[in-house]
Amino acid sequence: MNELDSLVASAQALFAQSNTPADLENAKAQFLGKSGRITALMKGLVALSVEEKKSQGAVINVAKQAIEAALQARRQALADAELDIQLKAEALDVTLPGRTRAQGGLHPVSITLERIESIFGSMGFEVAQGPEIETDWFNFTALNTPEDHPARSMHDTFYVEGGYLLRTHTSPMQIRHAVQHVKRHQALLNAGGDTRMPEIRVIAPGRTYRVDSDATHSPMFHQCEGLWIGEDVSFKDLKVVFTDFCRTFFETDDLVLRFRPSFFPFTEPSAEIDIQFPSGPLAGRWLEVAGSGQVHPNVVRNMGLDPERYIGFAFGMGPDRLTMLRYGVNDLRLFFDGDIRFLSQFQ
């Protein structure tokens, strides 16, 4: 065995004894480093003739390549050993039962909306849905709130291109639903149907938007509009219907309601509706839950109806507030934070 063969054998033996990447790099330096033995042989070629440089350089390169191959093989072997240790440490027992996903459920406000729809459905009210991006006509003007009306200042709103806005209440559905109701009746009339128009009895739950945000207000909130129009619908009917709804919703016949005079441009007369619980932490306090009133003649006229013949009432309440009262939640923002710990309590 010549000197270079012996050198390659020494390198291979030293690499094989290296058990860590650091040891291997130290062994590499003895042969291929700046002061390594192969490097020294390459530097020694300077003193040789041109022919000797060619022949001796080729032999040294063969030895260098053999050492580099041994180095790479040992590096790969150490990496494979490390990966094997890691895989064994992180091994999964595929015979263990899987992790089940927790069952989801309805949002507390959705539960309230379903409850509202069910209660009013039992009274013969339809449920209507409408666009959340509204025109000025349906959101304001048709509801007896023209451009110069001071009540508009109470509805700081989100406007979008084309003169549209995010609806500030679900009251536009009063007009939308009534207009369609009248059109259907007219079509039946033209076909020889009954001349007496069926009553309009509808609720319109949905999302609404205003620039407002605190513990009891949100820029996006829910509202439920109610409307009953007929030839002989009075304020007395409003009191009976809403009293029955509140007592059913809160599951107590001892709940007290108060209708307090107020003002809304689309009703006349108008009333705020307050409730008082007979017991519990809120007992004895009057809590506002809705606005209501007899539908204004101008609004009835904008529905395509004769206000001399048709009369009725409307109300608007906040399902978010009803949810807070029903479950004892004191901060509206909790409903919209998306915290599973809070929401899971209602499942």
Summary of the structure (lengths in Angstrom):
residues: 347
radius of gyration: 41.2
end to end distance: 82.6
largest distance: 123.9
contacts: 975
relative contact order: 0.10
helix: 48%
strand: 19%
